[in-house]
């Protein structure tokens, strides 16, 4: 960690520098306000220790500059005997604490430790506020399927390494759950797990979200912003729906993976990026590479260890297990703990294809718990919009069964997909962001589907 000491007297500056370095920190020093501000602009310090009275500027000006640039940086002010009022004024402006001269080094060590702990809590609060931090503990993966058991064994092996992992699978299969499992089993488990949904952030903002910016980097950048790479320092950065990233940002991520450094927008100062990358996608990245929509070098760099999560329809043995798990969970949440699934409801669930996978099943069970009136759930409570009670040997009236099996299946999938998207758009009153969330797909993916199926005409 870097600490900046601002003191005009050379002997005291050298003494403080040596003492703080012995505490295990890297120290930069400045002899006046302008020099301090220049250093603060170039590097993010873990803490700043400044004298209140300086030959050029003042400690208060240094404090104010820090507050404007990045109000998470703790500032400790030094004051001579008889100027306590100035120190109190500094604390009212946001200083962490003050220490009197001559400086007691044991007291200084204590203040530094307290200030850095406060700064750590502030960083965690940023993650909590943005809903990217969850409680520690191994994520519960509900499955008796052998393919999932094999994946769990793979995860246990790869988690102990620093290898990048690419998790592939349809939307709703629980890719983030597996990413969290990798993090919790790794040596980085006590550090942050930061998740970024690349599909939910506009192209013009994704670079800022990942790398942050300096104050004044562009119009409206009123203070320094810490990006997700910095928030994930020493931990794991989960890049969900990475296939939606623009090529320019893909190039910058590749550079971070290869060099472990990056620059905030508007800065030439490099920052360390010690974060393990776990990426996920519901797209065929190899096909995207062939179509020049995804960098081949980044694909190979990300997929050191590829993990493919099977869809729920290929894990029929897990359907009853997951349905009962969600039933119990939502029963507790809505104070209906004696609920059970009727045999007809179970058969109904098992005959459905689950295009939305586990997320769709979860939503279905939550709705069923809310809507059921007795202690047993029946098919009418499930309200599966595209469920057909027909047998496998039957097809909807008028459906074109000509051609090969794959051709007929593609027509059926297209028909259902279009109907599902149209329903979601109507239910969301054509709010595409809400519709994308309900469907479990990226915003750009939804826009492409709307265009493909000509659904804009219904708007």
PEFENCOR-V861567 format. One record per residue. SS is DSSP state (~ for helix, > for strand, _ for the rest). PHI is phi in radians with two decimals (* if undefined). OMEGA is omega in whole degrees, 0 to 359 (none if undefined). Layout:
BEGIN
ss->SS phi->PHI omega->OMEGA
ss->SS phi->PHI omega->OMEGA
END
This chain:
BEGIN
ss->_ phi->* omega->180
ss->> phi->-1.74 omega->176
ss->> phi->-2.13 omega->178
ss->> phi->-1.85 omega->176
ss->> phi->-1.93 omega->181
ss->> phi->-2.01 omega->183
ss->_ phi->-2.67 omega->184
ss->_ phi->-1.41 omega->180
ss->_ phi->-1.39 omega->188
ss->~ phi->-1.09 omega->183
ss->~ phi->-1.11 omega->179
ss->~ phi->-1.19 omega->179
ss->~ phi->-1.09 omega->180
ss->~ phi->-1.17 omega->180
ss->~ phi->-1.12 omega->180
ss->~ phi->-1.16 omega->179
ss->~ phi->-1.06 omega->180
ss->~ phi->-1.11 omega->182
ss->~ phi->-1.17 omega->181
ss->~ phi->-1.23 omega->176
ss->~ phi->-1.11 omega->177
ss->~ phi->-1.15 omega->177
ss->_ phi->-1.33 omega->177
ss->_ phi->1.80 omega->182
ss->_ phi->-1.89 omega->171
ss->> phi->-1.61 omega->188
ss->> phi->-2.05 omega->165
ss->> phi->-1.91 omega->182
ss->> phi->-2.28 omega->176
ss->> phi->-2.39 omega->184
ss->_ phi->-1.81 omega->177
ss->_ phi->-2.69 omega->184
ss->~ phi->-1.09 omega->181
ss->~ phi->-1.01 omega->179
ss->~ phi->-1.15 omega->178
ss->~ phi->-1.13 omega->181
ss->~ phi->-1.10 omega->178
ss->~ phi->-1.11 omega->180
ss->~ phi->-1.20 omega->180
ss->~ phi->-1.13 omega->179
ss->~ phi->-1.16 omega->185
ss->~ phi->-1.53 omega->185
ss->_ phi->-2.54 omega->174
ss->_ phi->-1.55 omega->181
ss->_ phi->-1.61 omega->176
ss->_ phi->-1.26 omega->182
ss->> phi->-2.83 omega->177
ss->> phi->-2.20 omega->177
ss->> phi->-1.98 omega->186
ss->> phi->-2.32 omega->172
ss->> phi->-1.24 omega->179
ss->_ phi->-1.31 omega->183
ss->> phi->-1.85 omega->183
ss->_ phi->-2.23 omega->182
ss->_ phi->-1.15 omega->177
ss->_ phi->-2.17 omega->184
ss->_ phi->1.30 omega->180
ss->> phi->-2.72 omega->177
ss->~ phi->-1.08 omega->178
ss->~ phi->-1.14 omega->178
ss->~ phi->-1.17 omega->176
ss->~ phi->-1.09 omega->179
ss->~ phi->-1.06 omega->181
ss->~ phi->-1.07 omega->180
ss->~ phi->-1.10 omega->178
ss->~ phi->-1.11 omega->182
ss->~ phi->-1.08 omega->180
ss->~ phi->-1.24 omega->186
ss->~ phi->-1.39 omega->183
ss->_ phi->-2.81 omega->187
ss->_ phi->-1.33 omega->176
ss->_ phi->-1.54 omega->181
ss->_ phi->-1.35 omega->178
ss->> phi->-1.29 omega->180
ss->> phi->-2.15 omega->174
ss->> phi->-1.90 omega->181
ss->> phi->-1.82 omega->176
ss->> phi->-1.80 omega->182
ss->> phi->-2.41 omega->177
ss->_ phi->-1.39 omega->179
ss->_ phi->-1.01 omega->177
ss->_ phi->1.67 omega->180
ss->_ phi->-2.13 omega->181
ss->~ phi->-1.08 omega->181
ss->~ phi->-1.02 omega->179
ss->~ phi->-1.16 omega->179
ss->~ phi->-1.16 omega->178
ss->~ phi->-1.11 omega->178
ss->~ phi->-1.07 omega->179
ss->~ phi->-1.11 omega->179
ss->~ phi->-1.17 omega->176
ss->~ phi->-1.13 omega->179
ss->_ phi->-1.53 omega->174
ss->_ phi->2.10 omega->177
ss->_ phi->-1.12 omega->179
ss->_ phi->-1.20 omega->181
ss->> phi->-2.92 omega->176
ss->> phi->-2.29 omega->177
ss->> phi->-2.41 omega->183
ss->> phi->-1.51 omega->171
ss->_ phi->-1.53 omega->354
ss->_ phi->-1.15 omega->188
ss->_ phi->-1.29 omega->172
ss->_ phi->-1.44 omega->187
ss->~ phi->-1.15 omega->177
ss->~ phi->-1.17 omega->177
ss->~ phi->-1.16 omega->179
ss->~ phi->-1.09 omega->178
ss->~ phi->-1.01 omega->180
ss->~ phi->-1.10 omega->179
ss->~ phi->-1.11 omega->179
ss->~ phi->-1.09 omega->180
ss->~ phi->-1.08 omega->180
ss->~ phi->-1.15 omega->182
ss->~ phi->-1.14 omega->181
ss->~ phi->-1.20 omega->176
ss->~ phi->-1.16 omega->177
ss->~ phi->-1.09 omega->180
ss->~ phi->-1.12 omega->177
ss->~ phi->-1.11 omega->180
ss->~ phi->-1.13 omega->178
ss->~ phi->-1.05 omega->179
ss->~ phi->-1.09 omega->180
ss->~ phi->-1.13 omega->179
ss->~ phi->-1.13 omega->176
ss->~ phi->-1.06 omega->181
ss->~ phi->-1.16 omega->180
ss->~ phi->-1.12 omega->183
ss->~ phi->-1.11 omega->181
ss->_ phi->-1.63 omega->176
ss->_ phi->1.10 omega->177
ss->_ phi->-1.79 omega->181
ss->_ phi->-1.93 omega->176
ss->_ phi->-2.07 omega->182
ss->_ phi->-1.07 omega->178
ss->_ phi->-1.17 omega->183
ss->_ phi->2.29 omega->184
ss->_ phi->-1.16 omega->179
ss->_ phi->-1.08 omega->183
ss->_ phi->-1.45 omega->178
ss->_ phi->-1.81 omega->184
ss->_ phi->-1.58 omega->180
ss->_ phi->-2.97 omega->169
ss->_ phi->-2.10 omega->182
ss->_ phi->-1.31 omega->184
ss->~ phi->-1.14 omega->179
ss->~ phi->-1.14 omega->178
ss->~ phi->-1.22 omega->177
ss->~ phi->-1.06 omega->177
ss->~ phi->-1.12 omega->179
ss->~ phi->-1.12 omega->178
ss->~ phi->-1.05 omega->178
ss->~ phi->-1.16 omega->177
ss->~ phi->-1.09 omega->182
ss->~ phi->-1.09 omega->179
ss->~ phi->-1.07 omega->179
ss->~ phi->-1.29 omega->186
ss->~ phi->-1.28 omega->183
ss->~ phi->-1.07 omega->182
ss->_ phi->-1.34 omega->180
ss->_ phi->-1.82 omega->176
ss->_ phi->-1.87 omega->184
ss->_ phi->-1.14 omega->173
ss->_ phi->-1.28 omega->183
ss->> phi->-2.24 omega->175
ss->> phi->-1.97 omega->180
ss->> phi->-1.71 omega->182
ss->> phi->-2.05 omega->179
ss->_ phi->2.84 omega->180
ss->_ phi->-1.15 omega->176
ss->_ phi->-1.05 omega->177
ss->_ phi->1.57 omega->181
ss->_ phi->-1.48 omega->177
ss->_ phi->1.62 omega->183
ss->~ phi->-1.10 omega->180
ss->~ phi->-1.16 omega->178
ss->~ phi->-1.05 omega->179
ss->~ phi->-1.23 omega->177
ss->~ phi->-1.10 omega->179
ss->~ phi->-1.15 omega->177
ss->~ phi->-1.09 omega->177
ss->~ phi->-1.03 omega->180
ss->~ phi->-1.10 omega->185
ss->~ phi->-1.20 omega->178
ss->_ phi->-1.59 omega->184
ss->_ phi->-1.64 omega->176
ss->_ phi->-1.24 omega->180
ss->_ phi->-1.67 omega->189
ss->_ phi->-1.04 omega->181
ss->_ phi->-1.49 omega->178
ss->_ phi->-1.95 omega->190
ss->_ phi->-1.15 omega->165
ss->> phi->-1.88 omega->185
ss->> phi->-2.02 omega->182
ss->> phi->-1.87 omega->178
ss->> phi->-2.23 omega->175
ss->> phi->-1.56 omega->186
ss->~ phi->-1.11 omega->182
ss->~ phi->-1.37 omega->185
ss->~ phi->-1.59 omega->184
ss->_ phi->-1.95 omega->179
ss->_ phi->-0.99 omega->182
ss->~ phi->-0.98 omega->183
ss->~ phi->-1.26 omega->184
ss->~ phi->-1.96 omega->188
ss->~ phi->-1.11 omega->179
ss->~ phi->-1.11 omega->178
ss->~ phi->-1.11 omega->180
ss->~ phi->-1.12 omega->183
ss->~ phi->-1.40 omega->189
ss->~ phi->-1.91 omega->181
ss->> phi->1.34 omega->179
ss->> phi->-2.61 omega->175
ss->_ phi->-1.61 omega->175
ss->_ phi->-1.04 omega->179
ss->_ phi->1.42 omega->181
ss->_ phi->-1.11 omega->178
ss->_ phi->-2.79 omega->181
ss->_ phi->-1.04 omega->181
ss->_ phi->1.69 omega->178
ss->_ phi->-1.45 omega->187
ss->_ phi->-1.42 omega->179
ss->_ phi->-2.68 omega->178
ss->_ phi->-1.18 omega->177
ss->> phi->-2.06 omega->179
ss->> phi->-1.54 omega->181
ss->_ phi->-1.47 omega->185
ss->~ phi->-1.16 omega->177
ss->~ phi->-1.08 omega->179
ss->~ phi->-1.25 omega->179
ss->~ phi->-1.12 omega->181
ss->_ phi->-1.59 omega->183
ss->_ phi->-0.95 omega->182
ss->_ phi->1.30 omega->182
ss->_ phi->-1.95 omega->184
ss->> phi->-2.18 omega->175
ss->> phi->-1.87 omega->180
ss->> phi->-1.76 omega->180
ss->> phi->-1.76 omega->182
ss->> phi->-1.43 omega->182
ss->_ phi->0.93 omega->183
ss->~ phi->-1.14 omega->178
ss->~ phi->-1.14 omega->180
ss->~ phi->-1.55 omega->183
ss->_ phi->-1.24 omega->174
ss->_ phi->-1.18 omega->185
ss->~ phi->-1.03 omega->181
ss->~ phi->-1.08 omega->180
ss->~ phi->-1.27 omega->176
ss->~ phi->-0.99 omega->180
ss->~ phi->-1.09 omega->181
ss->~ phi->-1.23 omega->178
ss->~ phi->-1.17 omega->177
ss->~ phi->-1.03 omega->180
ss->~ phi->-1.09 omega->179
ss->~ phi->-1.12 omega->180
ss->~ phi->-1.10 omega->184
ss->~ phi->-1.52 omega->186
ss->~ phi->-1.92 omega->183
ss->_ phi->1.14 omega->177
ss->> phi->-2.39 omega->176
ss->> phi->-2.77 omega->175
ss->> phi->-2.15 omega->172
ss->_ phi->-1.18 omega->176
ss->> phi->-1.08 omega->180
ss->_ phi->1.50 omega->181
ss->_ phi->-2.27 omega->173
ss->_ phi->-1.86 omega->180
ss->_ phi->-1.43 omega->180
ss->> phi->-1.36 omega->177
ss->> phi->-2.09 omega->178
ss->> phi->-1.33 omega->180
ss->_ phi->-2.14 omega->179
ss->_ phi->-1.62 omega->179
ss->_ phi->-2.32 omega->176
ss->> phi->-1.37 omega->182
ss->> phi->-1.77 omega->168
ss->> phi->-2.12 omega->182
ss->> phi->-2.00 omega->178
ss->> phi->-2.52 omega->179
ss->> phi->-2.73 omega->171
ss->_ phi->-1.83 omega->180
ss->_ phi->-1.76 omega->174
ss->_ phi->-1.46 omega->184
ss->~ phi->-1.17 omega->178
ss->~ phi->-1.12 omega->176
ss->~ phi->-1.17 omega->178
ss->~ phi->-1.12 omega->177
ss->~ phi->-1.12 omega->179
ss->~ phi->-1.09 omega->180
ss->_ phi->-1.55 omega->178
ss->_ phi->1.11 omega->177
ss->_ phi->-1.78 omega->177
ss->_ phi->-2.52 omega->184
ss->_ phi->-1.19 omega->180
ss->~ phi->-1.14 omega->181
ss->~ phi->-1.13 omega->177
ss->~ phi->-1.23 omega->178
ss->~ phi->-1.01 omega->180
ss->~ phi->-1.18 omega->180
ss->~ phi->-1.23 omega->181
ss->~ phi->-1.37 omega->189
ss->_ phi->-1.64 omega->174
ss->_ phi->-1.01 omega->174
ss->> phi->-2.19 omega->178
ss->> phi->-1.47 omega->178
ss->> phi->-2.24 omega->181
ss->> phi->-1.92 omega->180
ss->_ phi->-1.60 omega->181
ss->_ phi->-1.25 omega->177
ss->_ phi->-1.21 omega->183
ss->~ phi->-1.07 omega->182
ss->~ phi->-1.13 omega->177
ss->~ phi->-1.68 omega->180
ss->_ phi->-2.21 omega->185
ss->~ phi->-0.99 omega->179
ss->~ phi->-1.13 omega->182
ss->~ phi->-1.59 omega->188
ss->~ phi->-1.06 omega->180
ss->~ phi->-1.10 omega->180
ss->~ phi->-1.06 omega->181
ss->~ phi->-1.21 omega->180
ss->~ phi->-1.06 omega->180
ss->~ phi->-1.24 omega->176
ss->~ phi->-1.09 omega->180
ss->~ phi->-1.17 omega->178
ss->~ phi->-1.07 omega->179
ss->~ phi->-1.16 omega->182
ss->~ phi->-1.11 omega->182
ss->~ phi->-1.32 omega->174
ss->~ phi->-1.08 omega->177
ss->~ phi->-1.15 omega->184
ss->~ phi->-1.11 omega->183
ss->_ phi->-1.80 omega->176
ss->_ phi->1.01 omega->174
ss->_ phi->-2.29 omega->193
ss->_ phi->-1.48 omega->182
ss->_ phi->-1.85 omega->182
ss->_ phi->-1.34 omega->175
ss->> phi->-2.50 omega->178
ss->> phi->-1.65 omega->176
ss->_ phi->-1.21 omega->178
ss->~ phi->-1.05 omega->180
ss->~ phi->-1.16 omega->178
ss->~ phi->-1.18 omega->178
ss->~ phi->-1.11 omega->178
ss->~ phi->-1.12 omega->178
ss->~ phi->-1.06 omega->180
ss->~ phi->-1.11 omega->185
ss->~ phi->-1.29 omega->180
ss->_ phi->-1.58 omega->181
ss->_ phi->-1.61 omega->185
ss->_ phi->-1.53 omega->178
ss->_ phi->0.97 omega->177
ss->_ phi->-1.10 omega->178
ss->_ phi->-1.60 omega->175
ss->~ phi->1.02 omega->188
ss->~ phi->-1.13 omega->179
ss->~ phi->-1.08 omega->179
ss->~ phi->-1.18 omega->178
ss->~ phi->-1.10 omega->178
ss->~ phi->-1.03 omega->180
ss->~ phi->-1.13 omega->179
ss->~ phi->-1.10 omega->182
ss->~ phi->-1.22 omega->177
ss->~ phi->-1.09 omega->179
ss->~ phi->-1.12 omega->181
ss->~ phi->-1.12 omega->179
ss->~ phi->-1.10 omega->180
ss->~ phi->-1.17 omega->190
ss->~ phi->-1.52 omega->185
ss->_ phi->-1.14 omega->185
ss->_ phi->-1.83 omega->179
ss->_ phi->-1.96 omega->180
ss->_ phi->-1.82 omega->181
ss->> phi->-2.21 omega->181
ss->> phi->-1.65 omega->181
ss->_ phi->-2.02 omega->182
ss->~ phi->-0.91 omega->181
ss->~ phi->-1.09 omega->180
ss->~ phi->-1.35 omega->185
ss->~ phi->-1.37 omega->174
ss->_ phi->0.93 omega->177
ss->_ phi->-1.44 omega->190
ss->_ phi->-1.03 omega->187
ss->_ phi->-1.98 omega->179
ss->_ phi->-1.30 omega->176
ss->_ phi->-2.04 omega->180
ss->_ phi->-1.42 omega->182
ss->_ phi->-1.27 omega->178
ss->_ phi->-1.34 omega->182
ss->_ phi->-1.13 omega->182
ss->_ phi->-1.44 omega->182
ss->_ phi->-1.88 omega->176
ss->_ phi->-2.28 omega->178
ss->_ phi->-1.00 omega->181
ss->_ phi->-1.01 omega->178
ss->_ phi->1.52 omega->181
ss->_ phi->-1.29 omega->183
ss->_ phi->-1.39 omega->181
ss->_ phi->-1.75 omega->182
ss->_ phi->-1.28 omega->177
ss->_ phi->1.48 omega->181
ss->_ phi->-1.34 omega->178
ss->~ phi->-1.06 omega->182
ss->~ phi->-1.15 omega->179
ss->~ phi->-1.19 omega->178
ss->~ phi->-1.16 omega->179
ss->~ phi->-1.11 omega->179
ss->~ phi->-1.12 omega->178
ss->~ phi->-1.12 omega->180
ss->~ phi->-1.13 omega->181
ss->~ phi->-1.09 omega->179
ss->~ phi->-1.09 omega->180
ss->~ phi->-1.08 omega->181
ss->~ phi->-1.19 omega->181
ss->~ phi->-1.08 omega->179
ss->~ phi->-1.09 omega->181
ss->~ phi->-1.12 omega->181
ss->~ phi->-1.13 omega->180
ss->~ phi->-1.14 omega->179
ss->~ phi->-1.07 omega->179
ss->~ phi->-1.11 omega->181
ss->~ phi->-1.09 omega->179
ss->~ phi->-1.14 omega->179
ss->~ phi->-1.15 omega->181
ss->~ phi->-1.14 omega->179
ss->_ phi->-1.56 omega->181
ss->_ phi->0.95 omega->177
ss->_ phi->1.12 omega->169
ss->_ phi->-1.45 omega->189
ss->~ phi->-1.16 omega->179
ss->~ phi->-1.12 omega->179
ss->~ phi->-1.16 omega->180
ss->~ phi->-1.13 omega->179
ss->~ phi->-1.09 omega->179
ss->~ phi->-1.11 omega->181
ss->~ phi->-1.13 omega->180
ss->~ phi->-1.43 omega->181
ss->_ phi->1.29 omega->179
ss->_ phi->-2.21 omega->178
ss->_ phi->-1.25 omega->181
ss->~ phi->-1.04 omega->181
ss->~ phi->-1.18 omega->176
ss->~ phi->-1.07 omega->179
ss->~ phi->-1.10 omega->180
ss->~ phi->-1.03 omega->179
ss->~ phi->-1.12 omega->180
ss->~ phi->-1.18 omega->178
ss->~ phi->-1.04 omega->179
ss->~ phi->-1.17 omega->182
ss->~ phi->-1.08 omega->184
ss->~ phi->-1.66 omega->179
ss->_ phi->1.11 omega->184
ss->~ phi->-1.39 omega->178
ss->~ phi->-1.04 omega->182
ss->~ phi->-1.16 omega->182
ss->~ phi->-1.50 omega->186
ss->_ phi->-1.14 omega->none
END
